[in-house]
Protein backbone atom coordinates (compact mmCIF):
# COMPACT_ATOMS: atom_id res chain seq x y z
CA UNK A 1 0.00 0.00 0.00
CA UNK A 2 1.01 3.62 -0.50
CA UNK A 3 1.95 5.64 2.56
CA UNK A 4 3.48 9.04 3.27
CA UNK A 5 5.81 9.52 6.22
CA UNK A 6 9.16 10.94 7.30
CA UNK A 7 12.55 9.74 8.53
CA UNK A 8 13.67 13.07 9.98
CA UNK A 9 11.97 15.98 11.69
CA UNK A 10 12.62 18.62 9.07
CA UNK A 11 11.07 22.02 8.30
CA UNK A 12 8.01 21.48 6.12
CA UNK A 13 9.69 23.37 3.26
CA UNK A 14 12.46 20.74 3.00
CA UNK A 15 12.16 18.16 0.20
CA UNK A 16 12.20 15.17 2.54
CA UNK A 17 9.93 16.58 5.25
CA UNK A 18 7.49 14.02 3.83
CA UNK A 19 8.31 11.08 1.57
CA UNK A 20 6.05 8.67 -0.30
CA UNK A 21 6.81 4.95 0.00
CA UNK A 22 5.28 1.49 -0.32
CA UNK A 23 4.66 -0.75 2.68
CA UNK A 24 2.77 -3.95 3.42
CA UNK A 25 -0.98 -3.76 3.90
CA UNK A 26 -1.68 -4.93 7.48
CA UNK A 27 -4.06 -7.67 8.63
CA UNK A 28 -6.50 -7.07 11.50
CA UNK A 29 -6.54 -9.17 14.67
CA UNK A 30 -8.41 -8.88 17.96
CA UNK A 31 -10.38 -5.62 18.23
CA UNK A 32 -8.75 -4.13 15.15
CA UNK A 33 -10.51 -3.36 11.90
CA UNK A 34 -8.76 -2.66 8.59
CA UNK A 35 -9.98 0.58 7.00
CA UNK A 36 -9.45 1.64 3.39
CA UNK A 37 -9.05 5.39 3.87
CA UNK A 38 -10.98 7.90 1.74
CA UNK A 39 -10.08 11.19 3.45
CA UNK A 40 -8.01 12.58 6.31
CA UNK A 41 -7.78 15.91 8.09
CA UNK A 42 -4.76 17.65 9.55
CA UNK A 43 -4.58 19.00 13.11
CA UNK A 44 -1.93 20.89 15.12
CA UNK A 45 -0.89 17.61 16.76
CA UNK A 46 0.21 16.38 13.31
CA UNK A 47 2.84 19.06 12.74
CA UNK A 48 3.94 19.06 16.38
CA UNK A 49 4.74 15.34 16.23
CA UNK A 50 6.33 15.72 12.79
CA UNK A 51 8.61 18.39 14.25
CA UNK A 52 9.63 16.36 17.30
CA UNK A 53 9.41 12.60 16.63
CA UNK A 54 12.74 12.33 14.74
CA UNK A 55 14.44 15.55 15.77
CA UNK A 56 17.93 14.21 16.48
CA UNK A 57 17.90 10.98 14.52
CA UNK A 58 17.21 9.39 11.16
CA UNK A 59 14.61 6.63 11.35
CA UNK A 60 15.21 3.32 9.59
CA UNK A 61 11.55 3.11 8.57
CA UNK A 62 9.47 6.21 7.74
CA UNK A 63 7.08 7.20 10.51
CA UNK A 64 3.43 7.43 9.44
CA UNK A 65 1.44 10.05 11.34
CA UNK A 66 -2.10 11.41 10.89
CA UNK A 67 -5.16 10.64 12.99
CA UNK A 68 -8.46 11.91 11.63
CA UNK A 69 -9.81 9.59 8.94
CA UNK A 70 -12.90 8.48 7.08
CA UNK A 71 -13.01 5.20 5.21
CA UNK A 72 -14.58 1.83 4.55
CA UNK A 73 -14.08 -1.32 6.62
CA UNK A 74 -12.31 -3.91 4.48
CA UNK A 75 -11.67 -6.61 7.09
CA UNK A 76 -12.25 -7.18 10.81
CA UNK A 77 -10.34 -8.88 13.64
CA UNK A 78 -11.45 -12.07 15.34
CA UNK A 79 -12.96 -10.40 18.44
CA UNK A 80 -14.70 -7.44 16.81
CA UNK A 81 -18.45 -6.95 17.15
CA UNK A 82 -19.28 -3.36 16.21
CA UNK A 83 -18.51 -3.25 12.49
CA UNK A 84 -18.62 -5.43 9.41
CA UNK A 85 -16.99 -5.32 6.01
CA UNK A 86 -18.35 -2.45 3.91
CA UNK A 87 -19.29 -0.13 6.82
CA UNK A 88 -18.29 3.51 6.41
CA UNK A 89 -16.53 4.77 9.52
CA UNK A 90 -14.75 7.79 10.96
CA UNK A 91 -12.29 8.13 13.84
CA UNK A 92 -9.49 10.16 15.44
CA UNK A 93 -6.99 7.35 15.91
CA UNK A 94 -4.43 6.32 18.50
CA UNK A 95 -1.28 8.39 18.96
CA UNK A 96 0.77 5.28 19.86
CA UNK A 97 0.10 3.51 16.53
CA UNK A 98 0.78 3.98 12.84
CA UNK A 99 -1.34 6.84 11.52
CA UNK A 100 -3.85 7.61 8.80
CA UNK A 101 -1.46 9.05 6.20
CA UNK A 102 -1.73 5.80 4.26
CA UNK A 103 -4.13 3.96 1.98
CA UNK A 104 -5.03 1.44 4.71
CA UNK A 105 -4.93 1.56 8.51
CA UNK A 106 -5.53 -0.76 11.44
CA UNK A 107 -7.65 0.84 14.15
CA UNK A 108 -9.26 -0.47 17.34
CA UNK A 109 -13.03 -0.59 16.78
CA UNK A 110 -13.68 0.76 20.29
CA UNK A 111 -12.52 4.23 19.21
CA UNK A 112 -14.33 4.22 15.84
CA UNK A 113 -17.79 5.53 14.96
CA UNK A 114 -20.12 5.17 11.99
CA UNK A 115 -19.61 7.97 9.47
CA UNK A 116 -22.44 10.56 9.51
CA UNK A 117 -24.76 9.51 6.68
CA UNK A 118 -25.71 13.01 5.55
CA UNK A 119 -22.16 14.36 5.30
CA UNK A 120 -19.75 13.98 2.43
CA UNK A 121 -16.52 12.11 3.03
CA UNK A 122 -14.59 15.39 3.32
CA UNK A 123 -17.18 16.95 5.65
CA UNK A 124 -17.03 13.94 7.96
CA UNK A 125 -13.22 13.80 7.99
CA UNK A 126 -13.14 17.27 9.57
CA UNK A 127 -14.91 16.13 12.73
CA UNK A 128 -13.50 13.22 14.81
CA UNK A 129 -10.46 14.55 16.68
CA UNK A 130 -11.87 17.99 17.35
CA UNK A 131 -15.33 16.64 18.09
CA UNK A 132 -14.04 14.16 20.65
CA UNK A 133 -11.77 16.77 22.25
CA UNK A 134 -14.56 19.31 22.63
CA UNK A 135 -17.12 16.72 23.81
CA UNK A 136 -14.78 15.24 26.42
CA UNK A 137 -13.81 18.74 27.62
CA UNK A 138 -17.43 19.74 28.18
CA UNK A 139 -19.05 16.52 29.36
CA UNK A 140 -16.22 14.35 30.77
CA UNK A 141 -13.97 16.99 32.33
CA UNK A 142 -16.36 19.78 33.38
CA UNK A 143 -19.27 17.30 33.58
CA UNK A 144 -21.84 19.76 32.25
CA UNK A 145 -25.47 18.77 32.85
CA UNK A 146 -27.63 20.38 30.14
CA UNK A 147 -30.63 20.43 32.49
CA UNK A 148 -29.07 22.02 35.57
CA UNK A 149 -26.31 24.06 33.89
CA UNK A 150 -28.37 25.52 31.05
CA UNK A 151 -27.57 29.19 30.39
CA UNK A 152 -24.30 29.25 32.33
CA UNK A 153 -21.40 31.02 30.64
CA UNK A 154 -18.48 29.32 28.92
CA UNK A 155 -15.48 31.12 27.43
CA UNK A 156 -13.84 29.33 24.50
CA UNK A 157 -10.37 30.64 23.79
CA UNK A 158 -9.43 30.25 20.08
CA UNK A 159 -12.98 29.85 18.84
CA UNK A 160 -12.19 29.77 15.13
CA UNK A 161 -9.75 26.86 15.28
CA UNK A 162 -10.70 23.25 14.68
CA UNK A 163 -11.59 22.37 18.28
CA UNK A 164 -13.12 25.79 18.95
CA UNK A 165 -15.36 25.57 15.89
CA UNK A 166 -17.05 22.36 16.97
CA UNK A 167 -16.72 23.26 20.66
CA UNK A 168 -18.86 26.38 20.15
CA UNK A 169 -21.57 24.25 18.56
CA UNK A 170 -21.55 21.51 21.21
CA UNK A 171 -21.53 24.04 24.06
CA UNK A 172 -24.44 25.97 22.53
CA UNK A 173 -26.60 23.34 20.84
CA UNK A 174 -26.03 20.31 23.07
CA UNK A 175 -25.04 21.69 26.49
CA UNK A 176 -27.30 24.77 26.31
CA UNK A 177 -24.63 27.19 27.54
CA UNK A 178 -24.13 30.89 26.83
CA UNK A 179 -21.05 30.83 24.61
CA UNK A 180 -18.36 33.51 24.50
CA UNK A 181 -15.65 32.83 21.91
CA UNK A 182 -12.37 34.65 21.32
CA UNK A 183 -11.06 35.80 17.94
CA UNK A 184 -8.97 38.71 16.68
CA UNK A 185 -9.58 39.02 12.92
CA UNK A 186 -12.83 39.93 11.14
CA UNK A 187 -12.91 36.59 9.29
CA UNK A 188 -12.40 34.56 12.48
CA UNK A 189 -14.93 36.69 14.36
CA UNK A 190 -17.51 36.05 11.63
CA UNK A 191 -16.75 32.33 11.69
CA UNK A 192 -17.31 32.10 15.45
CA UNK A 193 -20.65 33.86 15.07
CA UNK A 194 -21.57 31.48 12.24
CA UNK A 195 -20.75 28.52 14.50
CA UNK A 196 -23.26 29.87 17.06
CA UNK A 197 -21.30 31.91 19.60
CA UNK A 198 -23.50 34.35 21.54
CA UNK A 199 -20.59 36.77 21.88
CA UNK A 200 -17.19 37.08 20.18
CA UNK A 201 -14.46 38.98 22.01
CA UNK A 202 -10.87 39.91 21.17
CA UNK A 203 -8.41 37.76 23.08
CA UNK A 204 -5.82 40.54 23.11
CA UNK A 205 -8.01 42.58 25.47
CA UNK A 206 -9.91 39.78 27.17
CA UNK A 207 -10.83 41.39 30.51
CA UNK A 208 -11.97 44.67 28.94
CA UNK A 209 -13.92 42.86 26.25
CA UNK A 210 -15.76 40.70 28.78
CA UNK A 211 -16.65 43.81 30.79
CA UNK A 212 -18.12 45.40 27.65
CA UNK A 213 -20.51 42.52 27.01
CA UNK A 214 -21.64 42.38 30.63
CA UNK A 215 -19.91 39.10 31.53
CA UNK A 216 -16.80 40.11 33.51
CA UNK A 217 -16.70 36.62 35.04
CA UNK A 218 -17.58 33.24 33.50
CA UNK A 219 -18.57 29.84 34.88
CA UNK A 220 -16.34 27.74 32.62
CA UNK A 221 -13.28 28.27 30.44
CA UNK A 222 -11.99 26.07 27.62
CA UNK A 223 -8.47 26.97 26.51
CA UNK A 224 -7.73 25.59 23.08
CA UNK A 225 -4.47 27.39 22.34
CA UNK A 226 -1.98 28.52 25.04
CA UNK A 227 -2.64 28.13 28.76
CA UNK A 228 0.53 29.95 29.86
CA UNK A 229 -0.30 33.05 27.86
CA UNK A 230 -3.73 33.45 29.46
CA UNK A 231 -3.24 31.89 32.89
CA UNK A 232 -3.27 34.98 35.11
CA UNK A 233 -6.20 36.49 33.21
CA UNK A 234 -8.10 33.21 33.32
CA UNK A 235 -7.71 32.93 37.09
CA UNK A 236 -9.15 36.43 37.47
CA UNK A 237 -12.19 36.01 35.22
CA UNK A 238 -13.26 32.52 36.33
CA UNK A 239 -16.16 32.52 38.78
CA UNK A 240 -15.87 30.95 42.25
CA UNK A 241 -16.36 27.17 41.99
CA UNK A 242 -15.87 27.39 38.24
CA UNK A 243 -13.95 24.96 36.04
CA UNK A 244 -11.03 25.48 33.63
CA UNK A 245 -10.03 22.96 30.95
CA UNK A 246 -7.03 23.18 28.64
CA UNK A 247 -5.78 21.02 25.79
CA UNK A 248 -2.52 22.99 25.51
CA UNK A 249 0.78 21.96 27.03
CA UNK A 250 2.34 24.32 29.55
CA UNK A 251 5.86 25.50 28.77
CA UNK A 252 6.12 26.94 32.29
CA UNK A 253 4.63 25.64 35.56
CA UNK A 254 1.12 26.88 36.31
CA UNK A 255 0.52 28.61 39.63
CA UNK A 256 -2.47 26.54 40.76
CA UNK A 257 -2.59 28.37 44.08
CA UNK A 258 -4.31 31.22 42.21
CA UNK A 259 -7.37 28.96 42.08
CA UNK A 260 -7.48 28.08 45.77
CA UNK A 261 -9.55 30.93 47.21
CA UNK A 262 -12.24 30.45 44.56
CA UNK A 263 -12.25 26.63 44.86
CA UNK A 264 -11.86 26.44 41.09
CA UNK A 265 -11.37 23.06 39.40
CA UNK A 266 -8.72 22.57 36.71
CA UNK A 267 -8.51 19.74 34.17
CA UNK A 268 -6.32 18.67 31.31
CA UNK A 269 -8.00 17.17 28.25
CA UNK A 270 -6.02 14.79 26.07
CA UNK A 271 -8.19 13.02 23.54
CA UNK A 272 -5.74 10.10 23.24
CA UNK A 273 -5.85 9.14 26.94
CA UNK A 274 -8.47 6.42 26.51
CA UNK A 275 -6.67 4.66 23.64
CA UNK A 276 -3.15 5.22 24.99
CA UNK A 277 -3.93 3.56 28.32
CA UNK A 278 -6.69 1.21 27.10
CA UNK A 279 -8.94 2.57 29.84
CA UNK A 280 -11.95 0.62 31.04
CA UNK A 281 -14.21 3.13 29.32
CA UNK A 282 -12.27 3.14 26.03
CA UNK A 283 -15.51 2.27 24.22
CA UNK A 284 -16.85 5.69 25.25
CA UNK A 285 -15.21 7.22 22.18
CA UNK A 286 -17.16 4.83 19.95
CA UNK A 287 -20.33 6.07 21.67
CA UNK A 288 -19.39 9.76 21.47
CA UNK A 289 -18.55 9.55 17.77
CA UNK A 290 -21.90 7.88 17.08
CA UNK A 291 -23.72 10.54 19.10
CA UNK A 292 -21.93 13.32 17.22
CA UNK A 293 -22.78 11.60 13.93
CA UNK A 294 -26.47 11.54 14.91
CA UNK A 295 -26.34 15.26 15.78
CA UNK A 296 -24.66 16.03 12.45
CA UNK A 297 -27.21 13.98 10.52
CA UNK A 298 -30.03 15.79 12.35
CA UNK A 299 -28.56 19.18 11.49
CA UNK A 300 -28.03 20.11 15.15
CA UNK A 301 -24.28 20.28 14.48
CA UNK A 302 -22.60 21.15 11.19
CA UNK A 303 -19.25 20.31 9.69
CA UNK A 304 -16.31 22.63 10.33
CA UNK A 305 -14.70 21.90 6.95
CA UNK A 306 -13.29 24.99 5.21
CA UNK A 307 -10.61 23.65 2.83
CA UNK A 308 -10.49 20.44 0.77
CA UNK A 309 -7.30 19.37 -0.99
CA UNK A 310 -7.86 16.70 -3.65
CA UNK A 311 -5.36 13.86 -3.85
CA UNK A 312 -3.27 11.90 -1.35
CA UNK A 313 0.11 13.40 -2.27
CA UNK A 314 3.24 14.67 -0.57
CA UNK A 315 2.52 18.17 -1.91
CA UNK A 316 -0.98 18.26 -0.41
CA UNK A 317 0.23 16.96 2.94
CA UNK A 318 2.97 19.62 3.00
CA UNK A 319 0.44 22.30 2.11
CA UNK A 320 -1.93 21.18 4.90
CA UNK A 321 0.92 21.23 7.44
CA UNK A 322 2.03 24.69 6.32
CA UNK A 323 -1.52 25.94 6.82
CA UNK A 324 -1.64 24.50 10.34
CA UNK A 325 1.77 25.87 11.25
CA UNK A 326 0.67 29.37 10.24
CA UNK A 327 -1.70 29.47 13.23
CA UNK A 328 -4.25 31.32 11.10
CA UNK A 329 -6.41 28.54 9.74
CA UNK A 330 -10.15 28.74 10.30
CA UNK A 331 -12.11 25.53 10.70
CA UNK A 332 -10.61 22.34 9.29
CA UNK A 333 -8.46 21.31 6.31
CA UNK A 334 -9.15 17.92 4.71
CA UNK A 335 -7.25 15.86 2.13
CA UNK A 336 -9.55 13.70 0.04
CA UNK A 337 -7.88 10.65 -1.52
Residue pairs with C-beta under 8 A, 6 or more apart in sequence:
1 22
1 23
1 24
1 25
1 102
1 103
1 104
2 20
2 21
2 22
2 102
2 103
2 312
3 20
3 21
3 22
3 23
3 62
3 64
3 101
3 102
3 103
4 18
4 19
4 20
4 21
4 64
4 101
4 102
4 312
4 313
4 314
4 317
5 18
5 19
5 21
5 62
5 63
5 64
5 65
5 101
6 16
6 17
6 18
6 19
6 50
6 53
6 54
6 59
6 62
6 63
6 65
7 16
7 19
7 54
7 58
7 59
7 60
7 61
7 62
7 63
8 16
8 54
8 57
8 58
8 59
9 50
9 51
9 52
9 53
9 54
9 55
10 16
10 17
11 17
12 47
12 50
12 318
12 321
12 322
12 325
13 318
13 322
17 50
17 318
17 321
18 314
18 317
18 318
18 321
19 62
19 314
20 313
20 314
21 62
23 102
25 34
25 103
25 104
26 34
26 104
26 105
26 106
27 34
27 75
28 34
28 75
28 76
28 77
28 80
28 106
29 77
29 78
30 77
30 78
30 79
30 80
31 77
31 79
31 80
31 108
31 109
31 110
32 76
32 77
32 80
32 106
32 107
32 108
32 109
33 73
33 75
33 76
33 77
33 80
33 83
33 89
33 106
33 107
33 108
33 109
33 112
34 73
34 74
34 75
34 76
34 104
34 105
34 106
35 69
35 71
35 72
35 73
35 74
35 89
35 91
35 104
35 105
35 106
35 107
35 112
36 71
36 72
36 74
36 103
36 104
37 69
37 70
37 71
37 100
37 102
37 103
37 104
37 105
37 337
38 70
38 71
38 72
38 121
38 125
38 336
38 337
39 69
39 70
39 71
39 121
39 122
39 124
39 125
39 334
39 335
39 336
39 337
40 66
40 68
40 69
40 70
40 100
40 101
40 125
40 312
40 334
40 335
40 337
41 68
41 125
41 126
41 129
41 162
41 332
41 333
41 334
41 335
42 66
42 68
42 317
42 320
42 321
42 323
42 324
42 333
42 334
42 335
43 67
43 68
43 129
43 130
43 162
43 324
44 162
44 324
45 67
45 95
45 129
46 65
46 66
46 67
46 321
46 324
47 321
47 324
47 325
49 65
49 95
50 65
50 321
53 63
53 65
54 63
64 98
64 99
64 101
64 102
65 99
65 101
66 93
66 99
66 100
66 101
66 102
67 92
67 93
67 94
67 95
67 99
67 100
67 128
67 129
68 90
68 91
68 92
68 93
68 100
68 125
68 126
68 127
68 128
68 129
69 90
69 91
69 93
69 100
69 105
69 107
69 125
69 128
70 88
70 89
70 90
70 115
70 121
70 124
70 125
71 88
71 89
71 90
71 105
72 86
72 87
72 88
72 89
73 83
73 84
73 85
73 86
73 87
73 88
73 89
74 85
74 104
75 85
76 83
76 84
76 85
76 109
77 109
80 109
81 109
82 109
82 110
82 112
82 286
83 89
83 109
83 112
87 114
88 114
88 115
89 112
89 113
89 114
89 115
90 112
90 113
90 114
90 115
90 116
90 124
90 125
90 127
90 128
90 289
90 293
91 107
91 111
91 112
91 113
91 128
91 289
92 111
92 128
92 129
92 131
92 132
92 271
92 285
92 289
93 99
93 100
93 105
93 107
93 111
93 129
93 275
94 107
94 108
94 111
94 272
94 275
94 276
95 272
95 275
95 276
96 272
96 275
96 276
97 106
97 107
98 105
98 106
99 105
101 317
103 312
103 337
108 275
108 282
109 286
110 282
110 283
110 285
110 286
111 274
111 275
111 282
111 285
111 286
111 289
112 286
112 289
113 128
113 285
113 286
113 288
113 289
113 290
113 292
113 293
114 289
114 290
114 293
115 121
115 124
115 293
116 123
116 124
116 127
116 292
116 293
116 294
116 296
116 297
117 293
117 297
118 296
118 297
118 299
119 127
119 296
119 297
119 303
121 336
122 305
122 308
122 334
122 336
123 303
123 305
124 296
124 303
125 305
125 334
125 336
126 162
126 303
126 304
126 305
126 331
126 332
126 334
127 166
127 292
127 296
127 303
127 304
127 332
128 289
129 162
129 271
130 162
130 163
130 165
130 166
130 167
130 304
130 332
131 166
131 170
131 288
131 289
131 292
132 271
132 285
132 288
132 289
132 292
133 163
133 167
133 247
133 269
133 271
134 163
134 166
134 167
134 170
134 171
134 222
135 170
135 288
135 291
135 292
136 269
136 271
136 288
137 167
137 222
137 245
137 247
137 267
137 269
138 144
138 154
138 167
138 170
138 171
138 174
138 175
138 222
139 175
140 269
140 284
141 243
141 245
141 267
141 269
142 220
142 243
142 245
142 265
142 267
144 175
144 177
144 220
146 174
146 175
146 176
149 175
149 176
149 177
149 219
150 175
150 176
150 177
151 176
151 177
151 178
152 177
152 178
152 219
152 220
153 177
153 178
153 180
153 215
153 218
153 219
153 220
154 171
154 175
154 177
154 178
154 179
154 180
154 218
154 219
154 220
154 221
154 222
155 180
155 181
155 182
155 210
155 218
155 220
155 221
155 222
155 237
156 164
156 167
156 168
156 171
156 179
156 180
156 181
156 182
156 197
156 222
156 224
157 164
157 182
157 203
157 221
157 222
157 223
157 224
157 225
157 230
158 164
158 182
158 203
158 223
158 224
158 225
159 165
159 167
159 168
159 181
159 182
159 183
159 188
159 191
159 192
159 195
159 197
159 200
160 181
160 183
160 187
160 188
160 189
160 191
160 192
160 330
160 331
161 224
161 225
161 329
161 330
162 304
162 329
162 331
162 332
163 224
163 247
164 181
164 192
164 195
164 222
164 224
165 191
165 192
165 195
165 304
165 330
165 331
165 332
166 195
166 301
166 304
167 222
167 224
168 179
168 181
168 192
168 195
168 196
168 197
169 195
169 196
169 301
169 302
170 301
171 177
171 179
171 222
172 179
172 196
172 197
172 198
173 196
173 295
173 300
173 301
174 295
174 300
174 301
177 220
178 198
178 215
179 196
179 197
179 198
179 199
180 197
180 198
180 199
180 200
180 201
180 210
180 213
180 215
180 218
181 192
181 195
181 197
181 199
181 200
181 201
182 200
182 201
182 202
182 203
182 206
183 189
183 191
183 192
183 200
183 201
183 202
183 203
184 202
184 203
184 204
185 328
187 330
188 330
189 200
191 330
191 331
192 200
193 200
195 304
199 213
199 215
201 209
201 210
201 212
201 213
202 209
203 230
206 230
206 233
206 237
207 216
207 233
207 236
207 237
210 216
210 217
210 218
210 237
216 237
217 237
217 238
217 239
218 237
218 238
218 239
218 242
219 239
219 242
219 243
220 242
220 243
220 244
220 245
221 234
221 237
221 238
221 242
221 243
221 244
221 245
222 245
222 246
223 230
223 234
223 244
223 245
223 246
223 247
223 248
224 246
224 247
224 248
225 248
226 248
227 234
227 246
227 248
227 249
227 250
227 254
228 248
228 250
228 251
228 252
228 254
231 254
231 255
231 258
232 258
234 244
235 255
235 258
235 259
235 262
235 264
238 244
238 259
238 262
238 264
239 262
240 262
240 263
240 264
241 262
241 263
241 264
241 265
242 262
242 264
242 265
243 264
243 265
243 266
243 267
244 259
244 264
244 265
244 266
244 267
245 266
245 267
245 268
245 269
246 267
246 268
246 269
247 268
247 269
247 270
247 271
254 266
256 266
259 265
259 266
273 279
274 281
274 282
274 284
274 285
275 282
275 285
292 301
295 301
296 302
296 303
303 332
304 331
304 332
305 331
305 332
305 334
306 329
306 330
306 331
306 332
306 333
307 323
307 329
307 331
307 332
307 333
307 334
308 333
308 334
308 335
308 336
309 316
309 319
309 320
309 333
309 334
309 335
309 336
310 316
310 335
310 336
311 335
311 336
311 337
312 335
312 337
316 335
317 335
320 333
320 335
323 329
323 333
324 333
